[in-house]
Amino acid sequence: MKHIAIGLLYICLSFIYSNAKELDLIMAGDALLHASVYNDAKQANETYDFSTMLSALKPIVAKYDLAFYNQETILGGSALGLSTYPAFNSPQEFGDNMLSLGFNLVSLANNHTLDRGEATILASLKYWADKPALTAGSYSSFKERNTFKILEKNGIKYTLLAYTYGTNGIPLPKGKEYLVNVYTKAMLENDIKQVRDKVDLLIVSMHWGIEYDFTPSQEQYDLAKLLADLGVDLIIGTHPHVVQKAEWIGDSLVYYSLGNLISGQKDTNKRIGMLGSVHITKIKNGKVKLSNPRAELIYTYYDARFKNFKLMWFNEINEKILSDYQNIYRQYTDIITQGKDEIQIGL
């Protein structure tokens, strides 16, 4: 009888797990395409190919169901004239390369969204319109902005909301505030209350914080608490261009800043970014449980001439590439974990 009972238990557990509704999600930070980055990707036929510099991501991202990144520089495309800091416009081929890697969640809300005006935003939105990705934070009308896009994968309904603290002092055109979500507490509360009960997994991307500061600001802490109280499952922070810690607030998971995914910025702190990941399981009553949050560091390599850009994992790096890289790795992973075991290192 004991063997029969064990066998029945095994069958029941196997049935439960085989019918489990689960997702694995990975997230990357700011794609900040300075001229040095896109010029390095330029081909003889005047097109752009970023696949070589992004190749380190391919075997990792392919393992995940959902993959997020922040498109910091707008993909208005070459026809409008490419431009670099302080008013960016980037090649749309970068989006093609990111999509081919498996990225399918994209924030379009950041302080550079308005850099080149409404026409460039509309060109970007036209580019993304037919792509297999859920974008958020920038829209072509109030109707589009107020219609929440809800998708489903592996039996889990999800959506992405995205917001920015501002637009570098460039005013939103009057009556066209839909072009980019510049957050207020009231906006956050209203949007989240409208969509929270319609999805299992609610992801919010926040472009916030203080540039180049490894410590979250008080506003980041306050807003993260507000979002957690409103029932957001995963809060993804961008903008500081350096990594910041990750932590739980109750059942909500917060990555305060992922840092840069890729950029032409100088200094080690801006060349080290984080990829985070989390496992998501749907439980009863339409809720999800997040588990196994993880993080890993990635480094943007380029040579002394700002050529040969390439993302590298730290296990590919040596002293010639980055002096004292092992100690740097420990220092930056400590920033993420704060010496706690809530966030595990390694994807």
Helices and strands as residue ranges (DSSP letters): H 2-18, E 22-31, H 35-40, G 55-57, H 58-61, E 66-70, G 78-80, H 93-101, E 105-107, H 117-129, E 134-136, H 142-145, E 151-153, E 156-164, G 177-179, H 185-195, G 196-198, E 201-207, H 218-229, E 234-238, E 246-249, E 252-255, E 260-262, H 268-271, E 272-282, G 284-286, E 288-301, E 310-313, G 314-316, H 325-337, E 344-345
